């Protein structure tokens, strides 16, 4: 029975290992070491949640989609340098994630593109250098903006009408008093 459990454990471990990487168990319940270094990867593969050590250095990664690494809650070590990072506004997710998870890894990342930030460390880039991505603002935000604008305009018009009505009613009351 113990053999079957260990076999099952091993099978589930290998199933979750990305096909382009080498995975090594760090002992039962301790998590996985996932080595995807030097594999010419252009995108981060789907990673198991129990990843403890992640090696993605020396690939062809230019960016990481927002949220791609959020499930790796037990991560202790990450190496992600020597990739041709494109440091436009889309790199912001990776920068913020590494600030939380691994400052030493962030220190090793240098930008490849665009030209003005080439060879600059990602950690030193400011918001202005990363540029503004209009696509980072979801369409829904714009929909809310227009809805809110219409509601505010409606509220202002209503207030003006109420103020005008009050002013008019005072005149009316004054005229009634005068006529008496």
Secondary structure, 3 states (H helix, E strand, C coil): CHHHHHHHHHHHHHHHCCCCCEEEECCCCCCEEEECCCCCCCCCCCCCCCEEEEECCCCCCCCCCCCCCCCCCCCCEEECCCCCEECCHHHHHHHHHHHHHCHHHHHCCEEEECHHHCCCEHHHCCHHHHCCCHHHCCHHHHHHHHHHHHHHHHHHHHHHHHHHHHHHHHHHHHHHHHHC
